[in-house]
Amino acid sequence: MKIESVAISIPSRRITNEDIYNIILEENKKESRIKLNKYIRLVKILFKKSGADTRYICDVDNKEKAFEHIIIAMHKALKSANMTSSDIDMLIYCGVGKGLIEPANAYFYAHEMGMKNTNCFDVVDACMSWIRALEMAYSFQKARKYRNIMVVNGEFNFHHHGYPDVFKIQNLRQIEYTFPSYTIGEAASATILSPSEQKWSFSFLSVPELCDLCTIPLKGYKSYLNGSKRIGLHGLNNFVSFGGMLFKNANEYLLTLAREVIPDFDKPKLYFPHAASSEAYNLASKNIVSPEKMYTRVFPRYGNLVSASIPAALDLALKEGLLNRGDHVVFLPASAGMVFSVVQLNY
């Protein structure tokens, strides 16, 4: 399998760190200014520590929608691959952002694109969703079941899984599970995969005991789960993420997995982590991989794009001339669940 093309579409509204501070102030007008200043100081420290700078979201006041960006990304990917919609045999929609629980969102985008006979389904595994979709696509193509497969996501979660609730301050300690929400950016991506003799290597490590560190609960979730005090701290359908604990475990488990499956850390030209931070990955890998090999430019520019972060990184690296055909690369995302992955391939 090979990546035939990858494309992204970024919404228009640019959000800076200063904008986040202003939203916090706006949503907490009745709170003590002393309390607010302390909270914002904590946020500033964590922004600096994580490497956060800007992110982009839909301008909802001007009716900007996720739908248009998903379709734009699909058209761009087809154009780049010199294909039409009729060339796509399977469409996989993946990720956290979606409009429907039932049926698969993929059907609606296939319909919009005129993909009349395209097989469709969705994949959900938090920030690992794109990688999971690629592994499925690889298996299908290895079995010669489908030829051209498109993987699409639309991670538009700012307004749908947090705002304005995550900006309301109950106490200073909530920064522990609220801060990651302030780094969320939005994007759509489309990736076309075509048959090739090229072999990929997928390695995963799941750690289910860490399952409640990052969650978005639905109505009725208590009926399906055995209970956790970490879930629902911002209410239903809102993002809760214990970022410090996530990164602590990612440093341990992801590096352990990488050491087990990567024979020579100097061989890959580029490493593409999940963009939940830039500084954390640089710090964790500094004694293993030279800094120029760890591609962490997505997070400072676009924020945490959830399952769209690695396709966005590929798109950027291609435009910057840092990634070329034949380059040996590694995807190494960590995701809620928790699950860790190392994917090795030649681009």
C-alpha positions as CSV (number, residue, x, y, z in Angstrom):
1,M,0.0,0.0,0.0
2,K,1.1,3.6,-0.6
3,I,-0.3,7.0,0.3
4,E,-1.4,8.3,-3.1
5,S,-2.3,11.7,-1.7
6,V,-3.1,13.6,1.4
7,A,-5.0,16.8,1.8
8,I,-6.3,19.0,4.6
9,S,-8.7,21.9,4.9
10,I,-8.3,24.4,7.7
11,P,-11.2,26.7,8.9
12,S,-10.9,30.4,8.9
13,R,-11.0,31.7,12.5
14,R,-7.6,32.1,14.0
15,I,-7.5,31.7,17.8
16,T,-4.4,32.8,19.7
17,N,-3.4,32.1,23.3
18,E,-4.5,35.7,24.1
19,D,-7.9,34.9,22.6
20,I,-8.2,31.9,25.0
21,Y,-7.4,34.2,27.9
22,N,-10.2,36.6,26.8
23,I,-12.7,33.7,26.4
24,I,-11.9,32.6,30.0
25,L,-12.5,36.2,31.2
26,E,-15.7,36.5,29.2
27,E,-17.2,33.3,30.6
28,N,-16.3,34.1,34.2
29,K,-17.4,37.7,34.7
30,K,-18.8,36.9,38.1
31,E,-15.7,35.2,39.4
32,S,-13.1,36.9,41.6
33,R,-10.4,38.7,39.5
34,I,-7.8,37.3,41.8
35,K,-9.0,33.8,41.1
36,L,-9.1,34.4,37.4
37,N,-5.6,35.9,37.3
38,K,-4.3,32.8,39.1
39,Y,-6.0,30.5,36.7
40,I,-4.8,32.4,33.6
41,R,-1.3,32.3,34.9
42,L,-1.5,28.5,35.1
43,V,-2.8,28.4,31.6
44,K,0.0,30.6,30.4
45,I,2.6,28.4,32.0
46,L,1.1,25.3,30.4
47,F,0.9,26.9,27.0
48,K,4.6,27.7,27.1
49,K,5.4,24.2,28.4
50,S,3.3,22.5,25.7
51,G,4.4,24.8,22.8
52,A,0.9,26.0,22.1
53,D,0.6,29.2,20.0
54,T,-2.4,29.4,17.6
55,R,-5.2,27.2,16.4
56,Y,-8.0,27.6,13.8
57,I,-11.8,26.9,14.3
58,C,-14.9,27.4,12.2
59,D,-16.4,30.9,12.2
60,V,-19.8,29.8,13.3
61,D,-21.1,33.4,13.3
62,N,-20.6,33.4,9.6
63,K,-22.1,29.9,9.1
64,E,-18.8,28.2,8.4
65,K,-19.4,24.4,8.7
66,A,-17.3,21.3,9.1
67,F,-19.1,19.8,6.1
68,E,-17.6,22.2,3.6
69,H,-14.1,21.5,4.8
70,I,-14.5,17.8,4.6
71,I,-15.7,18.0,1.0
72,I,-12.9,20.5,0.2
73,A,-10.3,18.0,1.6
74,M,-11.8,15.2,-0.4
75,H,-11.8,17.1,-3.7
76,K,-8.1,18.2,-3.1
77,A,-7.0,14.7,-2.4
78,L,-8.7,13.4,-5.6
79,K,-7.1,16.2,-7.6
80,S,-3.7,15.5,-6.2
81,A,-4.0,11.8,-7.0
82,N,-5.4,12.5,-10.5
83,M,-8.5,10.5,-9.6
84,T,-12.3,11.1,-9.7
85,S,-14.9,10.0,-7.1
86,S,-15.7,6.9,-9.2
87,D,-12.1,5.6,-8.6
88,I,-12.7,5.2,-4.9
89,D,-13.8,1.7,-3.9
90,M,-14.1,2.3,-0.2
91,L,-14.6,5.4,2.0
92,I,-13.7,5.2,5.7
93,Y,-14.7,8.1,7.9
94,C,-12.7,8.2,11.1
95,G,-12.2,10.3,14.3
96,V,-13.9,12.0,17.2
97,G,-15.7,14.7,15.2
98,K,-19.0,13.6,13.6
99,G,-22.6,14.6,13.1
100,L,-24.3,11.2,13.6
101,I,-24.0,8.2,15.9
102,E,-26.1,6.2,13.3
103,P,-25.5,5.5,10.5
104,A,-21.9,5.8,9.5
105,N,-21.0,9.3,8.6
106,A,-19.1,8.0,5.6
107,Y,-22.3,7.3,3.7
108,F,-23.2,11.0,3.7
109,Y,-19.9,12.2,2.3
110,A,-19.9,9.4,-0.3
111,H,-23.4,10.6,-1.4
112,E,-22.2,14.2,-1.6
113,M,-19.3,13.2,-3.8
114,G,-21.3,11.0,-6.1
115,M,-19.7,7.8,-4.9
116,K,-22.6,5.5,-5.9
117,N,-21.0,2.1,-5.4
118,T,-18.4,2.9,-2.8
119,N,-18.4,0.8,0.4
120,C,-18.6,2.9,3.5
121,F,-18.0,2.6,7.2
122,D,-16.7,4.6,10.2
123,V,-13.8,4.0,12.6
124,V,-13.6,5.5,16.1
125,D,-10.6,5.2,18.4
126,A,-10.0,8.8,19.5
127,C,-6.7,10.3,18.1
128,M,-5.7,6.8,16.9
129,S,-8.6,6.7,14.5
130,W,-6.7,7.6,11.4
131,I,-4.0,5.0,12.1
132,R,-6.6,2.3,12.7
133,A,-8.3,3.2,9.4
134,L,-4.9,2.9,7.6
135,E,-4.3,-0.5,9.2
136,M,-7.7,-1.7,8.0
137,A,-7.1,-0.3,4.5
138,Y,-3.7,-2.1,4.4
139,S,-5.3,-5.4,5.3
140,F,-8.0,-4.9,2.6
141,Q,-5.5,-4.1,0.0
142,K,-3.1,-6.9,1.0
143,A,-6.1,-9.2,0.5
144,R,-6.8,-7.5,-2.9
145,K,-10.4,-6.9,-1.8
146,Y,-10.4,-3.1,-2.6
147,R,-8.2,-1.0,-4.8
148,N,-8.4,2.7,-4.0
149,I,-9.4,3.6,-0.4
150,M,-10.1,7.1,0.9
151,V,-9.8,7.8,4.6
152,V,-11.6,11.0,5.7
153,N,-12.0,12.9,9.0
154,G,-13.5,16.1,10.2
155,E,-12.2,17.1,13.6
156,F,-14.3,20.1,14.4
157,N,-14.7,19.7,18.1
158,F,-14.2,23.2,19.6
159,H,-17.8,24.2,19.7
160,H,-19.3,20.7,19.8
161,H,-17.3,19.1,22.7
162,G,-16.5,21.8,25.2
163,Y,-17.3,25.5,24.4
164,P,-18.3,27.3,26.5
165,D,-18.5,24.8,29.4
166,V,-14.7,24.0,29.6
167,F,-14.0,27.8,30.0
168,K,-16.1,28.1,33.1
169,I,-14.0,28.0,36.2
170,Q,-15.2,26.1,39.2
171,N,-11.8,25.8,41.0
172,L,-8.1,26.1,40.2
173,R,-7.5,22.4,40.3
174,Q,-9.7,21.8,37.3
175,I,-6.8,22.9,35.1
176,E,-5.5,19.3,35.5
177,Y,-8.3,18.0,33.3
178,T,-9.4,21.2,31.5
179,F,-6.2,22.6,29.9
180,P,-6.0,20.2,26.9
181,S,-9.4,21.7,25.7
182,Y,-7.7,25.0,25.3
183,T,-5.3,23.6,22.7
184,I,-7.9,22.1,20.4
185,G,-7.8,23.2,16.8
186,E,-10.0,22.1,13.9
187,A,-9.3,20.5,10.5
188,A,-10.5,18.1,7.9
189,S,-8.3,15.6,6.1
190,A,-8.6,13.2,3.2
191,T,-6.0,10.5,2.5
192,I,-6.1,8.2,-0.6
193,L,-4.4,4.8,-0.4
194,S,-3.6,2.7,-3.4
195,P,-2.2,-0.7,-4.0
196,S,1.6,-1.1,-3.9
197,E,4.1,-3.8,-3.2
198,Q,5.4,-1.7,-0.4
199,K,5.1,-3.3,3.0
200,W,4.0,-1.4,6.1
201,S,4.6,-2.3,9.8
202,F,1.9,-1.6,12.3
203,S,2.6,-2.1,16.0
204,F,0.2,-1.3,18.9
205,L,0.2,-1.3,22.6
206,S,-3.1,-0.9,24.4
207,V,-3.3,-0.1,28.2
208,P,-7.0,-0.4,29.1
209,E,-6.4,0.5,32.8
210,L,-5.8,4.1,31.6
211,C,-9.2,4.2,29.8
212,D,-10.7,7.1,31.8
213,L,-7.9,9.7,31.4
214,C,-9.5,11.3,28.3
215,T,-13.2,11.0,27.7
216,I,-16.3,12.6,26.0
217,P,-19.4,11.0,27.6
218,L,-22.8,10.5,26.0
219,K,-26.2,10.6,27.6
220,G,-26.7,7.3,29.4
221,Y,-23.0,6.6,29.7
222,K,-23.4,5.5,33.3
223,S,-25.5,2.6,32.2
224,Y,-22.7,1.3,30.0
225,L,-19.7,1.9,32.4
226,N,-18.8,0.7,35.8
227,G,-18.2,4.2,37.1
228,S,-15.3,6.6,37.2
229,K,-15.0,9.9,39.0
230,R,-12.9,11.3,36.1
231,I,-15.8,11.0,33.6
232,G,-18.3,13.8,33.0
233,L,-16.5,16.5,34.9
234,H,-17.6,19.1,32.3
235,G,-21.0,17.5,31.7
236,L,-22.3,15.4,28.9
237,N,-20.7,15.5,25.4
238,N,-17.8,17.6,26.7
239,F,-14.1,16.9,26.6
240,V,-12.3,15.9,29.8
241,S,-8.5,15.2,29.5
242,F,-6.0,14.6,32.2
243,G,-3.1,15.9,30.0
244,G,-0.3,15.5,32.5
245,M,-1.1,11.9,33.2
246,L,-1.6,11.2,29.5
247,F,1.9,12.5,28.6
248,K,3.5,10.8,31.6
249,N,2.2,7.4,30.4
250,A,2.9,8.2,26.8
251,N,6.6,8.8,27.6
252,E,6.8,5.5,29.2
253,Y,4.7,3.2,27.0
254,L,5.4,4.8,23.6
255,L,9.1,4.8,24.0
256,T,9.1,1.2,25.3
257,L,7.1,0.2,22.2
258,A,9.4,2.2,19.8
259,R,12.5,0.6,21.3
260,E,11.0,-2.8,20.7
261,V,10.1,-2.4,17.1
262,I,12.4,0.2,15.5
263,P,15.7,-1.5,14.8
264,D,17.6,1.7,14.0
265,F,16.4,5.1,15.2
266,D,18.7,6.9,12.8
267,K,17.3,5.3,9.7
268,P,13.9,7.0,9.4
269,K,14.1,10.5,7.8
270,L,11.1,11.8,9.8
271,Y,9.0,10.9,12.8
272,F,5.4,12.0,12.9
273,P,3.8,12.1,16.4
274,H,0.3,12.9,17.3
275,A,0.2,16.7,17.7
276,A,-1.1,17.0,21.3
277,S,2.1,19.0,22.2
278,S,5.3,19.9,20.5
279,E,7.6,20.3,23.5
280,A,6.6,17.1,25.2
281,Y,7.6,15.0,22.2
282,N,10.8,16.9,21.7
283,L,11.7,16.4,25.4
284,A,10.8,12.7,25.5
285,S,12.7,11.9,22.4
286,K,15.8,14.2,22.7
287,N,18.2,11.4,23.7
288,I,16.9,9.0,21.0
289,V,16.1,11.0,17.9
290,S,17.8,14.1,16.6
291,P,15.4,17.1,16.9
292,E,15.2,17.7,13.1
293,K,13.8,14.3,12.6
294,M,10.8,14.7,15.0
295,Y,8.2,16.7,13.1
296,T,6.3,18.7,15.6
297,R,5.3,21.8,13.6
298,V,1.6,21.1,13.5
299,F,0.8,21.8,17.2
300,P,2.2,25.3,17.5
301,R,0.5,26.4,14.3
302,Y,-2.8,24.5,14.4
303,G,-3.2,23.1,17.9
304,N,-4.3,19.5,18.7
305,L,-6.1,18.3,15.5
306,V,-7.1,15.0,17.1
307,S,-7.1,12.3,14.4
308,A,-6.3,14.8,11.7
309,S,-2.9,15.7,13.2
310,I,-0.7,13.3,11.3
311,P,-2.3,13.8,7.9
312,A,-1.9,17.6,8.5
313,A,1.8,17.0,9.4
314,L,2.3,15.0,6.2
315,D,0.6,17.8,4.2
316,L,2.8,20.4,5.8
317,A,6.0,18.4,5.4
318,L,5.3,17.9,1.7
319,K,4.7,21.6,1.1
320,E,7.9,22.5,3.0
321,G,9.9,20.0,0.9
322,L,10.9,18.0,3.9
323,L,9.1,14.9,2.8
324,N,9.7,13.2,-0.5
325,R,8.7,9.9,-2.2
326,G,10.7,7.0,-0.9
327,D,11.5,8.6,2.4
328,H,11.4,6.1,5.3
329,V,9.1,7.6,8.0
330,V,7.5,6.6,11.3
331,F,4.1,7.5,12.7
332,L,4.1,7.3,16.5
333,P,0.8,8.6,18.0
334,A,-0.4,8.1,21.5
335,S,-4.1,8.2,22.1
336,A,-6.9,8.1,24.7
337,G,-7.8,4.6,25.6
338,M,-4.8,4.5,26.2
339,V,-3.2,3.1,23.1
340,F,0.2,3.7,21.5
341,S,1.3,2.9,18.0
342,V,4.4,2.8,15.8
343,V,3.8,2.6,12.1
344,Q,6.8,2.2,9.8
345,L,6.7,2.8,6.0
346,N,8.4,4.3,3.0
347,Y,6.4,7.3,1.8
